[in-house]
Amino acid sequence: MILAWMGALVIGITLGLLGSGGSILTVPVLTYLVGQEIKVAIAGSLMIVGIISLFSVIPYARQGLVKWRTVVVFGVPGMVGAMAGAWGAHFVSDAAQMLVFASLLIIASYLMFKPVALPEGAAVPKERAVANIALDGLVVGAVTGLVGVGGGFLIIPALVLLGGLSMRLAVGTSLMIIAIKSFAGFVGYIPVLEALNLQVDWHIIGIFSVIGIVGGWLGHKISSRINQNTLKQGFAVFLVLMGAFILYEHVPTLF
């Protein structure tokens, strides 16, 4: 179990260092290190990610780095999408969910290599139609509910390109969006677990959340001392390897 606690710490540190991406490690850690059933791991991941994100957003909110209008426009459809994605898990096999998850790992790795960024002093993109932002929130929320990822690596580019937010404002706003739609996805997952006679492990959720919060604080403290581009590229390679391993594990079970 020591490896599992170390995994929880890495999740928090990665979130603190990069602002996104760390939560995508939660499902693999719960599945392969803790030994949970895939759907139990996904449900637990949603709650853990929600709690860590909620604590992480506090300093951003204090600095005025959360755009609450965007939280509503993006987050409310995201909550609907998360509950719909969780409901859809009734009809999706564990193997199919993990294949979707592996695909997201590869997408995340690409975005780590080619992040959306605005140079200092550059003009912020003009905000696009509210409908486009809401639709994107719905889609990302559905992915969150189906496979249990926070989706910060998808939300932040959307907030910059569609919402017209600066990077710092996008990160703070993203954390709040991740929190509310993760909690919504967790609520949506309860009937799925009940139908399969499964239960979430609140003990594991509590420990992972506390360790993740501490890790996030540590990551934030050391972030200024580490080259962010090098770190993101290294993490991207790790995500590709993990995605390849998950594909190797689960593709044969589809045939």
N, C-alpha and C positions, 0 to 999 in steps of 0.2 A: 504493500500500500504506500510505501515511502515514495515510489516512483509516481504514484497518482498525485500525492501532495506536491511533489516537485513539478508535475505537469500543471497543477493549478497555479503555482507560483509563476511559471513561465507564461501562462495565459495572461495573468495580471500584468506582469512586467512588459510583455509585448504590447498590450493595450496602452500602457503608460508611455512606452517609447514611441509607438507608431500612430496611436489614435484610432487604429482600426486593424483588423486582421487577427488579433489575438483570440477573439471569441470563436473563430472558426476551428480552433484547436480543441474546444470543449467536448464536442461529440466524440472525436477519436480517443481522447483521454478517458472519458467515461466508458467507452466501449471496450478499448483494448487494454487499458491499465486497471480500471475498476472492475471490468467484467460485466457491465450491465447489458440488458437486452437493448437492441437498437432504439426501439420506440421509447423505452424508459430513459435512455441517454438523451434522446432528442428533447423530451419533455423537461428533463432536469437541466439541460443546457439552456433552454429558454428562460427558466427562472434564474439560473446563475448569471447569465448574460444580462438579464434585466436588472438584477440587484447591483452588479458591478457597474453597469452603465449609469444607474441612478445615483450612485455615490460619486462616480467620476464626473458627472455633469455639474456638481455643486460649485466647484471653483470657477467654472466657465460662466455659470449663471450669476455668480457674485460680481464678475467682471463685465456683465452685460453682453456676453458672447453667445447668447441663445436668442434666435429670432423666433418668438413665440407664434407669430402668424404662420410661419413656414412649418412649425411643429404641428399646428392644426391642419393646414392644407395637405401636408405630406403624411403626417402621423395618423390622422383619423382614417383615411383610406388604407393606410398601412395596417392599422388594427383590424379593419374588416378583412383585408387580405390575409393577415396572419391567422385569424380564426377560420377563414375558408381553407387555407392551406393545411391547417391542423385537421379540419374535418375531412379533407381529401386523403389524409393518411389512412383512413379506414380502408381505402380501396387500393393502396399502394403497398407492395411488398417491401420487406426490409432491404432486400438486395437492390430494388429499384431506387429506394430512398438514398442508399449509399452511393449509387452510381450518379445520381443528381448531385450529391454532396461532393463526390470526387470531381465532377465537372466544375463546381463552384470553386474548388481549391485551385484548379488550373486557371480559371478566370481571375481569381484573386491574385495569383502569382503574376499574371500578365499586367494587372493594374499596379502591382508593386514595382514592376520594372518600368512601367510607363505611367507614373502617377499624374493625376490632374493637379496642376499647380499654377498659381498666379505669381509672377515675379513681384517683388516688393515695389509698390508705387504704380503697378499696372492698373488699368481701369477694370473695374468689376463688370462682368458680363451683364447685359440687360436682362431683367427677369422676364421669363416667358409666360405663356398663358397658364393660369391656375389649373386648368383642366389637364395640361401635360404633366404638371407636378403631381397632381392627385393620382393620375393614371400610373405614373412611375411608382408612387407610394404604394398603390394597390398591388402591383406586380412584385415589388421587393418584399412587401408584407407577406404575400402568398408563399414566396420562397422561404422566408423566415419561419412561417408556420409549418411548412412541409418538412424541412430538414434541420431546423433548430439553430440557425446561424443568426448573428446580430445583423450582418449585412452592411457594416460600416464601409467596407471596401466598395460597395455599390451605391450607398446613400451619399457619401461625400462627393463623388464626381457628379451625381445628379443634382445636388444642391448648388454646386458651383456652376454647372453648365445650364441647368434649367431654372434654378432658383436665383441665380445671380448673386450668390453670397461669396464673400472672401473666404480663404481657406480656414482661418481661425474661427470665423463665425460658423462655417460649415461643420467643423469638428464638434463644437459645442452643441449646435443644433442637432447634429446627427446622434450624439449620445442620448439626448432626450427622446428622440424618435425611436431609437433602438430600445430604450427602456420600456416605453408604453406599448410598442407592438410585440415585444418579447413577452410581456405579461399577458397581453391579449392572446398570443399564440399558446401560452401555457394553459390558460383557461380553456381554450379550444381543444387542447390535447387531453384533458381529463376524461371526456367520454370515450376517446380512443383507447386509453389505458383500461378503463372500466370494462369495455367490451371484450378486452383480451385478458381480463382478470390480472392485470398488472398494477403496480403502485409505484409512485415516485419514492425515492429514498431521501427524506428530508434531512437526515443526518449528513449525508454526502453533500447535499445542496448547501447546507449551512457551512460546513467546513470549506468547501470549494469557494463559496462566496467570500468568506472572511480572508482566506489566503489570497484570493484574486484581488480583493480590495487593497491588501497590504502590498501585493506585487505591483498593482497599478501605481501606488504611491512611490514605490522604489523606482519603477520605470520612469516616472515623471521627474524624479530627482536626478537621475543619471542621464537623462535624454540629452542634455546640453553638452555632455562629454563624449558622445558617440556620433560618428558620422552617419547621418540618417540614410543617405543614399546607399552606402555600403551595407548597412543593416537591412534595409528593405530588399536589396538584391539577394542577400544571403537567405533571408526569410522566404523570398519567392522561390528559390531553389528547393528549400525544405518543403514548401507546399506542393511543388511538382512531384517530389519524391513520395510524399504522403499520398497524393492523389493516385499515383501509379500503384502504390501498395494496395490501396482500397480497391482499385479496379482489378488488380490481380486476385484479391480475395473474393470479390463478389460477382465478377462477370461470369465465371463458370457456373454459378448457381442459377443463372437465368436459363440455362440450356439443359 
